[in-house]
Amino acid sequence: MQITVNDKVTEVVEGLSLKQLIEDLSVDENGLALAVNQQVINRTLWPQHALHADDQVTLFTVVAGG
């Protein structure tokens, strides 16, 4: 199935979790936040949040300001 990750169409297996996606992309989870279809998903839910065809995933780094 196809999803979009940061504006790039990506082919993934059906039912892939957000946690598996991050592992497959070899992305460092430190300071990482994820949104699916413009809704931020809590990190504790990544292992059970299954992706669906045409989902829009946004990966971004959280930066503390001061």
C-alpha positions, 0 to 999 in steps of 0.5 A, a space after each residue: 500500500 502507499 502512504 506519504 511520508 513528509 510529502 514523499 510517496 512510500 510503499 509499505 506493507 499493509 498494517 504497518 505500525 508507526 513504530 515499525 515505520 520509524 524502524 524501517 526508515 532508520 530514523 532516530 526517535 529522540 526528539 521525534 514527533 509524528 502526525 498522521 493525517 495532521 493529528 499528532 500521535 502520542 509516542 506510547 501509541 506508535 506500536 499499535 497505531 496501524 497505518 492505512 492506504 493513503 495516510 499522510 505521515 509527518 515526521 518532525 523534530 521537537 525543539 525546545 525554545 527559551 
